[in-house]
Amino acid sequence: MRALISVSDKSGIVEFAKELTSLGVEIISTGGTYAKLKEAGISAIEISELTGFPECLDGRVKTLHPIVHAGLLAVRSNPSHREQLAKLKIEPIDIVVVNLYPFKATILKEGVTREEAVENIDIGGPTMLRAAAKNYQDVTVLVDPQDYNMVLTQLKKDGQVSLDTKFYLMQKVFQHTSSYDTMIADYLRKERKDQEFPDTLTMTFEKIQDMRYGENPHQKAAFYREVGRKKGSITDALQLHGKELSFNNINDTNGALELLKEFTEPTVVACKHGNPCGVGSADNILDAWEKAFEADKISIYGGIVVVNREISLELAERMKKVFLEVVVAPSYEEEALKLLQTKKNVRLLELKDIDVPQPEDAYDLKKVNGGLIVQTIDSKLLIEDSLQVVTDRAPSKEELEDLKFAWKVVKYVKSNGIALAKNKQSIGIGPGQVNRVWATKQAIEHSLELIHEDATKGAVLASDAFFPFDDCVEAAHQAGITAIIQPGGSIRDEDSIKKCNEYGIAMVFTGMRHFKH
């Protein structure tokens, strides 16, 4: 029995090779792997000795040789193949242990050049893996050091590796090479920047964890990380306390984090079932917490809270009084962390780069039955120069600040979405209604019920898309709302503008909508 070993990740390889030789397996090796095995006192044949051809072109060509690939691809049960091997004096290779040049590690380095990335595209490795995997019934092929012990156990016990294990390892190889090629293709697409949506879309993700269940207990789920993703994602968060995150925890926390990234001032976002339920900005994080909490004391129960400043002991004391599922912050004071850790069920996450936005060319993916719809992320908020005051009265400086605040909030409210705000505090949110006036009335009703009966007087209103009729303006006036921000673009915009002028409400058009379905 012969094994060809050529690995970039050399963890465990010396121990594995020693065990193979003790079982009478002859080792063939290449380059740095050969040197490491010889240094450990393991007998091995260098690849050039096997092929009779020297490694060349700085190691670019070493295993690309008929003696290697005929030894891998020959079907042992095929008499013609056996006859040809004998005639050519080629011996079969029974075990292949290969992992690839570190392309992923290379492209994730800061300041990596295209030349460096390209030089780390493995050619011989994937070729050997694919050849060995294709002939899985005769060749055991290993790409993951985690599988070394399983193979050794079977060799020691049975003198061979089972067909089922070989088939499992074959599948693992093609998953690995597929992911490897996908990383290369994705890197090159981003380098060229000339094909926003390629004819065939391939992406690669690495599993972080299996989950207890999905959106509901009868659904299975897992959590994956996008390879090459920038900082600031929940995938990079360090969990400091609590049981593992659920499917819904991750989905809701992601939405809360994306809203938080719209703010630079101290801000707290509370989220429930994918919608913000309380948002507050202030000069300090304690006041921001109070605003977010007071915005909706009911919905925050069992919700997600994300903050863009360190959590102090004083803030932790306030948070501790509320049942929260997840808390995310860039850092925690030591005493604050200890206090929050006394709550058994809360998940505490640290995300140092919490303010880093997604790259503008990132994809937003939605799976539909039989397909995938893909778009670039909604990376813009508004264009300041495009803001258009369309009413006789312009908003005051304070109203304009609140309008911009409400616009940030409504961007992350499910459509049809309405957000009310006052003094940089969300005071009413109407998400996911099938018509806009219902969303408006819901936001107003929640504000009056959850805060106080005069909460909406002097408040502002943001709508994620245009008003099809003037009924939303009418509802806003009755609630005492003094300014509105919306995209505009309805064929009946003039009706809403006239109604605003009639009531002295300032209205601003953004020229940009934020549907969130």
Order of alpha helices (4+ residues) and beta strands (2+ residues): beta-alpha-beta-alpha-beta-alpha-alpha-alpha-beta-alpha-alpha-alpha-beta-alpha-alpha-beta-beta-beta-alpha-beta-beta-alpha-beta-alpha-beta-alpha-beta-beta-beta-beta-alpha-beta-beta-alpha-beta-alpha-beta-alpha-beta
